[in-house]
Amino acid sequence: MSTTEGNQAYTEGDRAAIDRAGQADAFDAIGDRYDEAFPHKEGQLAAGAWLAGQLPAGSRVLDVGCGTGVPTARQLFEAGHRVTGIDISPGMLKLSRDNVPGAEFHRMDIADLENHDLGPFDGITAFFALLMLPRDEIPVALRMLHGQLNPGGVLALGMVEADVDDFAIPFLGNTIRVSGYLRDELRQVVRDAGFEIAGEESFTYAPASTDVPPEIQIFLHCRRS
Ligand SMILES: C[S@@+](CC[C@H](N)C(=O)[O-])C[C@H]1O[C@@H](n2cnc3c(N)ncnc32)[C@H](O)[C@@H]1O
């Protein structure tokens, strides 16, 4: 995975090498069981509240990998922002449109975002979405998100602390591939993409489903520097 100068982060070569086999299908099958398995979202809500509070009402906010739209797209909309969500799963998008009719949603792979005219945005949330990418793509995606933000724009990032790369795990009766970093490396990857880290919170999270192992969630409050 390589990068180019300027705003374009993904090259044509990068895009051609991408393999998403099964990722959207898995989330189509999971549907609203996702929210049942992860009912307690204090960390995510706190990071969403931080971002919402950084921006004047009416700001444009992108929710990457929006899932069911709950809690984040709904929280941002209810805070008075203009919310756009993207996701690769048609099933998740159906739920998000039903859950947050006042926001707009697009079926889109994160890697295709820079080829559409959705931005620029004042804020971006990416909760447990970038961990769906192979590790060598995460810095590229972060740089691309940086390019989608207006100067001074903010990013709230949620990841699971784990030293894994494109690792297949069973998840609510399906198989998904996930990647992650230990926290020092995560901070470095985020800074290298051009963000300043303004805050950080971590939570030990035990999902309601025994089909999903406990995890440490890390939320970074980032500003485009
Ligand atoms: C773990 S869920 C998180 C959902 C939501 N952000 C939340 O925290 O409640 C990951 C979401 O990212 C979506 N996703 C996975 N790979 C993606 C990609 N390459 N581009 C856009 N969305 C993706 C999945 O369909 C799923 O809805």
PDBQT file of the ligand as one rigid body, heavy atoms in Angstrom, charges set to zero:
ROOT
HETATM    1  C1  LIG A 301     -17.858  -2.977  13.862  1.00  0.00    +0.000 C 
HETATM    2  S1  LIG A 301     -19.077  -2.150  12.921  1.00  0.00    +0.000 S 
HETATM    3  C2  LIG A 301     -19.160  -0.536  13.692  1.00  0.00    +0.000 C 
HETATM    4  C3  LIG A 301     -20.445   0.192  13.403  1.00  0.00    +0.000 C 
HETATM    5  C4  LIG A 301     -20.578   1.593  14.034  1.00  0.00    +0.000 C 
HETATM    6  N1  LIG A 301     -19.513   2.488  13.617  1.00  0.00    +0.000 N 
HETATM    7  C5  LIG A 301     -20.625   1.505  15.530  1.00  0.00    +0.000 C 
HETATM    8  O1  LIG A 301     -19.576   1.653  16.161  1.00  0.00    +0.000 OA
HETATM    9  O2  LIG A 301     -21.694   1.291  16.082  1.00  0.00    +0.000 OA
HETATM   10  C6  LIG A 301     -18.138  -1.819  11.449  1.00  0.00    +0.000 C 
HETATM   11  C7  LIG A 301     -18.976  -1.224  10.325  1.00  0.00    +0.000 C 
HETATM   12  O3  LIG A 301     -18.069  -0.857   9.269  1.00  0.00    +0.000 OA
HETATM   13  C8  LIG A 301     -18.616  -1.289   8.020  1.00  0.00    +0.000 C 
HETATM   14  N2  LIG A 301     -17.482  -1.493   7.114  1.00  0.00    +0.000 N 
HETATM   15  C9  LIG A 301     -16.610  -2.536   7.104  1.00  0.00    +0.000 A 
HETATM   16  N3  LIG A 301     -15.694  -2.360   6.158  1.00  0.00    +0.000 NA
HETATM   17  C10 LIG A 301     -15.972  -1.171   5.561  1.00  0.00    +0.000 A 
HETATM   18  C11 LIG A 301     -15.385  -0.443   4.479  1.00  0.00    +0.000 A 
HETATM   19  N4  LIG A 301     -14.309  -0.907   3.840  1.00  0.00    +0.000 N 
HETATM   20  N5  LIG A 301     -15.935   0.729   4.097  1.00  0.00    +0.000 NA
HETATM   21  C12 LIG A 301     -17.056   1.207   4.724  1.00  0.00    +0.000 A 
HETATM   22  N6  LIG A 301     -17.656   0.556   5.757  1.00  0.00    +0.000 NA
HETATM   23  C13 LIG A 301     -17.123  -0.608   6.166  1.00  0.00    +0.000 A 
HETATM   24  C14 LIG A 301     -19.396  -2.554   8.364  1.00  0.00    +0.000 C 
HETATM   25  O4  LIG A 301     -20.370  -2.869   7.386  1.00  0.00    +0.000 OA
HETATM   26  C15 LIG A 301     -19.982  -2.195   9.723  1.00  0.00    +0.000 C 
HETATM   27  O5  LIG A 301     -21.237  -1.572   9.603  1.00  0.00    +0.000 OA
ENDROOT
TORSDOF 0
